[in-house]
């Protein structure tokens, strides 16, 4: 029930250097059972190599590749999927798949060439992520149906410019280990995308609390609640507050089963100290305003998030958040320095060398690069 990001499960029939070669390999290797040949086919196509194909281009790839094959391609009884792989995925194929390659594919494997490849596969099951017909928009990563289609930011009544899409939001909720009855906090909640997906996973059997320093959060509260109501989920508790010194009592004195958050990075939305007010509220700003924001503000808010997690998480509960790292920046915290030194390798901390912040211990940190000078790390810390 928690594997809701699964698109589908397929049995690979054949592999080739192209869709046409995969189809020919299936015939060469007798990969198509005799009883299947007597019926009709329902063939769909997905490309990981070209993610902006139109419906016409997709249909053309299918018909031109399979036209010479003795198959009837209609809305039939046997569901097939043609999956065109990109170079990176092709290079990671297990060697045992070579036996499913035809003559051209086997020759390619023998030479060690890892160009784009194609799979011909029988559809076994479709996951809840994309819906029964696997309907995609302009990219394989943006389904139009299924759970990911329903939770898409574009479908929301209110969303900020930096609202998280459901794939990563659902992943973060699962990494947080939330369970029915959890009390979940996002101290940089924006439009509450992370809280919405967390509540969705638990069918609303949780309490969600969001805090943001942008005063417009209160103006948008009704729309945020309406987004939750669309999924028959209980409304989140939404507050205006500042992590450093103005958290509401419900948060400051609360005990939480998980904290899931994505702090601003001084990019599309920034943490900006407004020195015209006594409270020095740290606020969301537009990209233009972000240019003047303090570079140290990101590390400051991460430090505040870690302190909040240490004080308010129960033992065994987790903080899951994104930690931004800029190349060449002088890092004031031990954690930033550690992540900055890791390159692009996922960091899994063994007990004997684990990073700790007070009572928080790191479980894993996964990098996501945006440019040669900026990446963010998905960090999971657990209260010991």
C-alpha positions as CSV (number, residue, x, y, z in Angstrom):
1,X,0.0,0.0,0.0
2,X,3.0,2.4,0.5
3,X,4.6,1.6,-2.9
4,X,2.3,4.2,-4.5
5,X,5.0,5.5,-6.8
6,X,5.1,2.3,-8.8
7,X,4.2,2.9,-12.5
8,X,4.0,-0.8,-13.5
9,X,5.3,-4.3,-13.4
10,X,6.4,-6.0,-16.6
11,X,7.8,-9.3,-17.8
12,X,10.5,-8.6,-20.3
13,X,10.0,-10.6,-23.5
14,X,13.0,-9.3,-25.5
15,X,15.6,-6.6,-25.7
16,X,17.1,-4.8,-28.7
17,X,19.0,-1.7,-29.8
18,X,15.8,-0.2,-31.0
19,X,12.1,-0.9,-30.9
20,X,12.3,-2.8,-34.2
21,X,15.2,-4.9,-33.0
22,X,13.4,-5.8,-29.8
23,X,10.4,-6.9,-31.9
24,X,12.6,-9.0,-34.2
25,X,14.4,-10.5,-31.2
26,X,11.1,-11.7,-29.8
27,X,10.4,-13.6,-33.0
28,X,14.0,-15.0,-33.3
29,X,13.9,-16.2,-29.7
30,X,10.4,-17.5,-29.8
31,X,9.7,-15.1,-27.0
32,X,6.1,-14.7,-28.1
33,X,4.0,-17.7,-26.9
34,X,2.2,-19.4,-29.7
35,X,-1.2,-18.8,-28.1
36,X,-0.6,-15.1,-28.0
37,X,0.0,-14.9,-31.8
38,X,-3.6,-16.0,-32.4
39,X,-5.1,-13.1,-30.5
40,X,-5.0,-9.3,-30.7
41,X,-2.6,-6.9,-28.9
42,X,-2.9,-3.8,-26.9
43,X,0.5,-2.1,-27.4
44,X,1.6,1.0,-25.5
45,X,4.8,2.9,-25.8
46,X,6.9,4.8,-23.2
47,X,10.3,6.5,-24.0
48,X,12.8,7.4,-21.3
49,X,15.1,8.6,-24.0
50,X,12.7,11.1,-25.6
51,X,10.3,12.5,-23.0
52,X,8.4,15.0,-25.2
53,X,6.9,12.7,-27.9
54,X,3.5,13.6,-29.2
55,X,0.8,11.0,-29.5
56,X,1.4,10.9,-33.3
57,X,5.1,10.3,-32.9
58,X,4.5,7.6,-30.3
59,X,2.0,5.8,-32.6
60,X,4.5,6.1,-35.5
61,X,7.2,4.4,-33.5
62,X,4.9,1.5,-32.7
63,X,3.5,1.0,-36.2
64,X,6.7,1.4,-38.2
65,X,8.5,-1.0,-35.9
66,X,5.9,-3.7,-35.7
67,X,4.3,-3.4,-39.1
68,X,6.4,-6.2,-40.6
69,X,5.7,-8.5,-37.6
70,X,2.8,-11.0,-37.7
71,X,1.0,-9.4,-34.9
72,X,-2.5,-7.8,-34.8
73,X,-2.2,-4.5,-33.0
74,X,-5.7,-3.6,-31.7
75,X,-7.3,-3.1,-28.4
76,X,-6.8,-6.7,-27.7
77,X,-6.5,-9.3,-25.0
78,X,-2.7,-9.3,-24.5
79,X,-1.3,-6.1,-23.0
80,X,2.2,-5.3,-24.2
81,X,4.5,-2.3,-23.4
82,X,7.3,-1.0,-25.5
83,X,9.8,0.8,-23.2
84,X,12.6,2.8,-24.9
85,X,15.5,3.2,-22.4
86,X,17.9,6.1,-22.1
87,X,21.7,5.5,-22.1
88,X,22.0,5.5,-18.3
89,X,19.3,2.9,-17.8
90,X,20.6,0.8,-20.7
91,X,24.0,0.6,-19.1
92,X,22.6,-0.7,-15.9
93,X,20.7,-3.7,-17.4
94,X,21.6,-7.0,-15.8
95,X,23.9,-9.2,-18.0
96,X,21.4,-12.1,-17.8
97,X,19.1,-10.1,-20.1
98,X,21.5,-10.8,-23.0
99,X,19.6,-14.1,-23.5
100,X,16.6,-12.1,-24.5
101,X,18.4,-10.2,-27.2
102,X,18.3,-11.1,-30.9
103,X,21.4,-11.3,-33.1
104,X,21.9,-7.5,-33.3
105,X,21.3,-7.0,-29.6
106,X,23.7,-9.8,-28.6
107,X,26.4,-8.3,-30.9
108,X,25.9,-4.9,-29.3
109,X,26.2,-6.4,-25.8
110,X,29.3,-8.3,-26.7
111,X,31.0,-5.0,-27.9
112,X,30.1,-3.3,-24.6
113,X,28.2,-0.5,-26.4
114,X,25.6,1.0,-24.1
115,X,23.5,3.2,-26.4
116,X,19.8,3.5,-26.0
117,X,17.9,0.2,-26.0
118,X,14.3,-0.9,-26.1
119,X,12.4,-3.5,-24.2
120,X,9.3,-5.4,-25.4
121,X,7.4,-6.5,-22.3
122,X,4.2,-8.0,-21.2
123,X,2.2,-5.9,-18.8
124,X,1.6,-7.8,-15.5
125,X,0.2,-5.0,-13.3
126,X,-0.2,-1.2,-13.3
127,X,0.7,0.6,-10.1
128,X,-1.6,3.3,-8.6
129,X,0.8,6.1,-9.6
130,X,-0.3,6.6,-13.2
131,X,-3.8,5.1,-13.5
132,X,-5.1,2.2,-15.6
133,X,-4.2,3.6,-19.0
134,X,-0.8,5.1,-18.0
135,X,-1.7,8.5,-19.3
136,X,1.2,10.9,-19.5
137,X,1.4,14.6,-20.4
138,X,4.5,15.9,-22.2
139,X,6.9,13.9,-20.0
140,X,7.1,10.3,-18.7
141,X,7.6,11.9,-15.3
142,X,4.3,13.8,-15.3
143,X,1.3,11.5,-15.4
144,X,-2.1,12.9,-16.3
145,X,-4.0,10.3,-14.2
146,X,-3.5,8.0,-11.2
147,X,-2.3,9.3,-7.9
148,X,0.5,11.4,-9.4
149,X,-2.0,13.1,-11.7
150,X,-4.5,13.8,-9.0
151,X,-1.9,15.2,-6.6
152,X,-0.1,17.3,-9.2
153,X,0.6,20.9,-8.2
154,X,-1.2,22.1,-11.3
155,X,-4.5,20.6,-10.0
156,X,-4.3,22.5,-6.7
157,X,-6.4,25.4,-5.7
158,X,-3.4,27.1,-4.2
159,X,0.3,26.5,-4.7
160,X,3.5,28.6,-4.2
161,X,6.1,28.9,-6.9
162,X,8.3,26.3,-5.2
163,X,5.6,23.8,-4.3
164,X,6.8,20.2,-4.3
165,X,5.4,17.8,-6.9
166,X,3.9,14.6,-5.5
167,X,6.7,12.2,-6.5
168,X,9.2,13.7,-4.1
169,X,6.6,14.6,-1.5
170,X,5.4,11.0,-1.3
171,X,8.9,9.7,-1.1
172,X,9.8,12.1,1.7
173,X,6.7,11.0,3.6
174,X,7.6,7.4,3.3
175,X,11.2,8.1,4.4
176,X,9.8,9.8,7.5
177,X,8.3,6.5,8.5
178,X,4.9,8.0,9.2
179,X,2.2,5.7,10.6
180,X,-1.5,6.2,11.4
181,X,-1.9,8.5,14.3
182,X,1.3,10.5,13.5
183,X,1.5,14.2,14.2
184,X,3.4,15.7,11.3
185,X,5.0,19.1,11.1
186,X,6.3,21.2,8.2
187,X,7.9,24.4,9.6
188,X,8.4,25.8,6.0
189,X,5.1,24.7,4.7
190,X,4.3,27.1,1.9
191,X,1.2,25.7,0.2
192,X,1.4,22.5,2.3
193,X,2.3,20.1,-0.5
194,X,4.4,17.9,1.8
195,X,1.7,17.7,4.4
196,X,-1.0,16.9,1.8
197,X,0.9,13.9,0.5
198,X,1.7,12.7,4.0
199,X,-1.9,12.8,4.9
200,X,-2.9,11.1,1.7
201,X,-0.6,8.2,2.4
202,X,-2.3,7.7,5.8
203,X,-5.8,8.2,4.5
204,X,-6.1,11.2,6.8
205,X,-5.3,9.2,9.9
206,X,-2.9,11.8,11.2
207,X,-2.6,15.4,12.4
208,X,-0.8,17.8,10.1
209,X,0.7,21.1,11.2
210,X,2.2,23.8,9.0
211,X,4.1,27.0,9.8
212,X,5.4,29.6,7.4
213,X,6.8,33.1,7.8
214,X,5.0,34.5,4.8
215,X,2.0,36.6,6.0
216,X,0.0,35.5,2.9
217,X,-0.2,32.0,4.4
218,X,-3.2,33.1,6.4
219,X,-4.9,34.7,3.4
220,X,-4.5,31.4,1.5
221,X,-5.5,29.1,4.4
222,X,-9.0,28.5,3.0
223,X,-7.7,27.4,-0.4
224,X,-5.1,25.1,1.3
225,X,-7.9,23.5,3.4
226,X,-10.0,23.1,0.3
227,X,-7.2,21.1,-1.4
228,X,-7.2,18.7,1.6
229,X,-11.0,18.5,1.5
230,X,-10.8,17.5,-2.2
231,X,-9.2,14.2,-1.0
232,X,-11.5,13.9,2.0
233,X,-8.6,14.6,4.3
234,X,-8.8,16.5,7.6
235,X,-7.7,20.2,7.4
236,X,-4.1,21.0,8.4
237,X,-3.4,23.4,11.3
238,X,-1.7,26.4,9.5
239,X,0.2,29.1,11.5
240,X,2.2,32.2,10.7
241,X,5.5,32.0,12.5
242,X,9.3,32.3,12.4
243,X,11.6,29.4,13.1
244,X,14.1,31.5,15.0
245,X,12.0,33.1,17.7
246,X,8.2,33.3,16.9
247,X,6.9,29.7,16.7
248,X,3.3,29.3,18.0
249,X,3.0,27.4,21.3
250,X,1.3,24.5,19.5
251,X,4.6,24.0,17.6
252,X,7.1,25.2,20.1
253,X,5.7,23.0,22.9
254,X,4.5,20.2,20.8
255,X,5.7,16.6,20.3
256,X,5.8,15.3,16.7
257,X,6.1,11.9,15.1
258,X,7.8,13.4,12.0
259,X,9.1,16.6,10.6
260,X,9.1,16.9,6.8
261,X,10.2,20.1,5.1
262,X,11.9,21.8,2.2
263,X,13.5,25.1,3.3
264,X,14.0,27.9,0.8
265,X,17.4,28.1,-1.0
266,X,17.6,31.8,-1.9
267,X,16.6,30.9,-5.4
268,X,13.0,31.1,-6.7
269,X,12.0,31.7,-3.1
270,X,14.3,33.0,-0.5
271,X,14.7,33.4,3.2
272,X,15.1,37.2,3.6
273,X,15.5,39.0,6.9
274,X,13.3,42.0,7.0
275,X,15.2,44.5,9.2
276,X,12.4,47.0,9.1
277,X,10.5,45.1,11.7
278,X,11.4,44.4,15.3
279,X,10.8,40.7,14.8
280,X,13.1,40.4,11.8
281,X,10.7,37.9,10.2
282,X,12.4,35.6,7.7
283,X,10.1,35.8,4.6
284,X,9.6,34.3,1.2
285,X,10.7,36.6,-1.6
286,X,10.6,36.6,-5.4
287,X,13.6,35.7,-7.4
288,X,14.5,39.3,-7.9
289,X,14.4,40.0,-4.2
290,X,16.3,36.8,-3.5
291,X,19.4,38.2,-5.2
292,X,19.9,40.5,-2.2
293,X,19.2,37.8,0.4
294,X,22.0,36.8,2.8
295,X,23.9,33.7,1.8
296,X,24.1,32.7,5.5
297,X,20.3,32.7,5.9
298,X,19.9,29.2,4.4
299,X,22.4,27.7,6.9
300,X,20.7,29.6,9.7
301,X,17.3,28.2,9.0
302,X,18.7,24.6,8.6
303,X,20.3,25.0,12.0
304,X,16.9,26.2,13.4
305,X,15.2,23.1,11.8
306,X,17.7,20.8,13.4
307,X,17.2,22.4,16.8
308,X,13.4,22.2,16.4
309,X,13.7,18.5,15.5
310,X,15.9,17.7,18.4
311,X,13.5,19.4,20.8
312,X,10.2,18.2,19.5
313,X,10.6,14.8,17.9
314,X,9.9,11.7,19.9
315,X,12.6,9.0,20.2
316,X,12.7,7.0,16.9
317,X,10.9,9.8,15.0
318,X,12.5,11.3,11.9
319,X,13.3,14.6,10.3
320,X,13.3,14.5,6.5
321,X,14.4,17.6,4.7
322,X,16.4,19.0,1.8
323,X,19.8,20.5,2.6
324,X,21.1,23.0,-0.1
325,X,24.8,23.1,-0.9
326,X,26.5,25.7,-3.1
327,X,30.0,25.1,-4.5
328,X,32.7,27.4,-3.1
329,X,30.6,28.5,-0.1
330,X,32.2,28.6,3.3
331,X,30.1,26.3,5.5
332,X,29.5,27.2,9.1
333,X,28.0,23.8,10.1
334,X,29.6,20.4,10.4
335,X,26.7,18.8,8.4
336,X,27.1,21.2,5.5
337,X,30.8,20.6,5.4
338,X,30.3,16.9,5.5
339,X,27.8,16.9,2.6
340,X,29.9,19.3,0.6
341,X,32.8,16.8,0.7
342,X,30.8,13.9,-0.6
343,X,30.6,14.6,-4.3
344,X,27.7,12.8,-5.9
345,X,27.7,9.7,-3.8
346,X,24.8,8.7,-1.6
347,X,25.9,8.9,2.0
348,X,24.9,6.1,4.3
349,X,26.3,6.6,7.8
350,X,27.6,3.5,9.6
351,X,27.2,3.6,13.4
352,X,30.9,4.0,14.1
353,X,31.3,7.2,12.0
354,X,27.8,8.6,12.0
355,X,27.0,12.2,12.0
356,X,25.1,13.5,15.1
357,X,23.4,16.8,15.9
358,X,22.7,16.6,19.6
359,X,20.2,13.7,19.8
360,X,19.7,13.4,16.0
361,X,21.7,10.8,14.0
362,X,21.9,10.6,10.3
363,X,20.5,7.6,8.4
364,X,21.1,8.6,4.8
365,X,21.7,11.6,2.6
366,X,20.9,11.5,-1.2
367,X,22.3,14.1,-3.5
368,X,20.3,15.8,-6.3
369,X,22.4,18.0,-8.6
370,X,20.8,21.1,-10.3
371,X,24.0,22.6,-11.8
372,X,27.8,22.4,-11.4
373,X,27.5,24.9,-8.6
374,X,24.4,23.9,-6.7
375,X,22.9,20.6,-5.4
376,X,20.5,19.7,-2.6
377,X,20.7,16.7,-0.4
378,X,17.7,14.7,0.8
379,X,18.6,14.1,4.4
380,X,17.0,11.7,6.9
381,X,17.8,12.1,10.6
382,X,16.4,10.1,13.4
383,X,15.9,11.1,17.1
384,X,17.9,8.8,19.3
